[in-house]
Amino acid sequence: MDTLAQPRLNLFAHETGARIGRRIHAVSQVIQASSLPGPVRELVQLRASQMNGCGFCVDIHAKDASAAGESADRLHLVATWRHSTVFSEAERAALELTEEGTRITDAHGGVPDATWDRVRAHYDEEQCVALVALIAMINATNLIGVILDNRGGAYRPGDLGTVAG
């Protein structure tokens, strides 16, 4: 295990990166202030981060969800949510949209109407906007983390608020 691995670039050490980081943080605050339930937000971010192989973001969202009271069972099973019994129908719809949105190029035509219908059955317009924006933002953040080789393991719950400063 390489505990000394450093990211390829400190995004926040340069004005352009810091400005981008502040804007990502601002969008995240809008999503957090929405009526989309907190547990759904963390599950969605954790699942997309797992799919994208972003250890930094998996570390953040697993630890933040745990600190917010999410059960270890659910955190361990989010990667296999289709084959588990611990997620509500609303959470399953959000996780399905997350997977399809994250792998949108594999979908050959985007997210199917049936998936969108399941999401709409559980979430109102504001929540859908927040959910779509959350999926887009976590995928963008995952790409930044993977490209810059940010590794997971050192995050402590609550630290994220200080990153975008």
C-alpha positions in Angstrom: 0.0 0.0 0.0 1.5 3.3 -1.1 0.5 5.7 1.8 2.7 8.5 0.4 0.9 8.8 -2.9 0.3 12.4 -3.7 -2.2 13.7 -6.3 -0.7 14.7 -9.6 -1.9 18.3 -9.1 -3.3 20.3 -6.3 -6.5 21.7 -7.9 -6.8 24.4 -5.2 -3.2 25.7 -5.5 -4.0 27.7 -8.6 -6.6 30.5 -9.1 -8.4 28.6 -11.9 -8.6 25.4 -9.9 -9.7 27.3 -6.8 -12.4 29.1 -8.7 -13.7 25.8 -10.2 -13.6 24.2 -6.7 -15.6 27.0 -5.2 -18.2 26.7 -8.0 -18.5 22.9 -7.5 -18.8 23.5 -3.8 -21.6 26.1 -4.4 -23.6 23.7 -6.6 -23.1 21.0 -3.9 -24.5 23.4 -1.3 -27.6 24.0 -3.4 -28.2 20.3 -3.8 -27.6 19.7 -0.1 -30.2 22.5 0.7 -32.8 20.8 -1.5 -35.5 18.5 -0.3 -33.7 15.4 -1.8 -33.2 13.2 1.3 -29.7 13.2 2.8 -29.4 9.4 2.8 -30.3 9.3 -0.9 -27.7 11.9 -1.7 -24.9 9.9 0.0 -25.9 6.6 -1.5 -26.0 8.1 -5.0 -22.6 9.7 -4.5 -21.1 6.5 -3.1 -22.5 4.3 -5.9 -21.3 6.6 -8.7 -17.9 6.9 -7.1 -17.6 3.1 -6.8 -18.5 2.8 -10.5 -16.0 5.4 -11.5 -13.2 3.9 -9.4 -12.7 7.1 -7.4 -11.2 6.0 -4.1 -11.0 9.6 -2.8 -14.8 10.1 -3.3 -15.7 6.6 -2.1 -13.7 7.4 1.1 -15.6 10.7 1.5 -19.1 9.5 0.9 -18.8 6.2 2.8 -17.4 8.0 5.9 -19.8 11.0 5.7 -22.8 8.6 5.4 -21.6 6.6 8.3 -21.0 9.7 10.4 -24.6 10.8 9.5 -25.9 7.5 10.9 -26.1 5.3 7.8 -25.8 1.6 8.7 -22.8 -0.4 7.8 -25.1 -3.0 6.2 -26.4 -0.5 3.7 -23.0 1.0 3.0 -21.6 -2.5 2.3 -24.5 -3.4 0.1 -24.8 -0.3 -2.1 -22.5 -1.8 -4.7 -25.0 -4.7 -5.0 -28.2 -2.8 -4.3 -30.1 -4.9 -6.9 -29.4 -8.0 -4.9 -30.2 -6.7 -1.4 -33.2 -6.1 0.7 -32.1 -3.0 2.7 -33.1 -0.2 0.2 -36.5 1.4 -0.3 -38.1 1.6 -3.7 -37.3 5.3 -3.8 -33.7 4.6 -3.1 -33.6 1.8 -5.6 -35.0 4.2 -8.3 -32.3 6.8 -7.4 -29.6 4.2 -7.6 -30.9 2.9 -10.9 -30.8 6.4 -12.3 -27.3 6.9 -10.9 -26.0 3.8 -12.6 -27.7 4.6 -15.9 -26.6 8.2 -15.8 -23.1 7.3 -14.9 -22.9 4.8 -17.8 -24.9 7.0 -20.2 -22.6 6.2 -23.1 -23.3 2.5 -22.6 -27.1 3.1 -22.7 -27.2 3.8 -26.5 -29.9 6.4 -26.2 -29.7 7.6 -22.6 -31.8 6.8 -19.6 -34.8 4.7 -20.5 -38.3 6.2 -19.9 -39.1 3.3 -17.5 -36.2 4.3 -15.2 -37.3 8.0 -15.3 -40.9 6.9 -14.5 -39.7 5.0 -11.4 -37.8 8.1 -10.3 -40.8 10.3 -10.8 -43.0 8.0 -8.8 -40.9 8.8 -5.7 -39.5 12.3 -6.2 -41.1 15.6 -6.9 -39.8 18.1 -9.5 -37.3 19.8 -7.2 -36.0 16.5 -5.9 -35.6 15.3 -9.5 -33.6 18.4 -10.5 -31.4 17.9 -7.4 -30.9 14.2 -8.2 -30.0 14.8 -11.8 -27.6 17.6 -10.8 -26.1 15.4 -8.1 -25.4 12.6 -10.5 -23.8 15.0 -13.0 -21.7 16.7 -10.3 -20.5 13.5 -8.6 -19.5 12.1 -12.0 -17.5 15.3 -12.8 -15.9 15.2 -9.3 -15.0 11.5 -9.8 -13.3 12.3 -13.1 -11.3 15.1 -11.5 -10.3 12.7 -8.7 -9.3 9.9 -10.9 -7.4 12.0 -13.5 -5.5 13.8 -10.7 -4.9 10.4 -8.9 -6.4 11.5 -5.6 -6.4 8.4 -3.4 -8.8 7.5 -0.7 -8.0 6.6 2.9 -7.1 9.8 4.7 -10.5 11.6 4.7 -12.1 12.4 8.1 -15.8 13.3 8.2 -16.4 17.0 8.0 -13.1 17.7 6.2 -14.8 18.3 2.9 -16.2 21.6 3.9 -12.7 23.0 4.2 -11.5 21.7 0.9 -13.2 24.3 -1.4 -12.7 27.0 1.2 
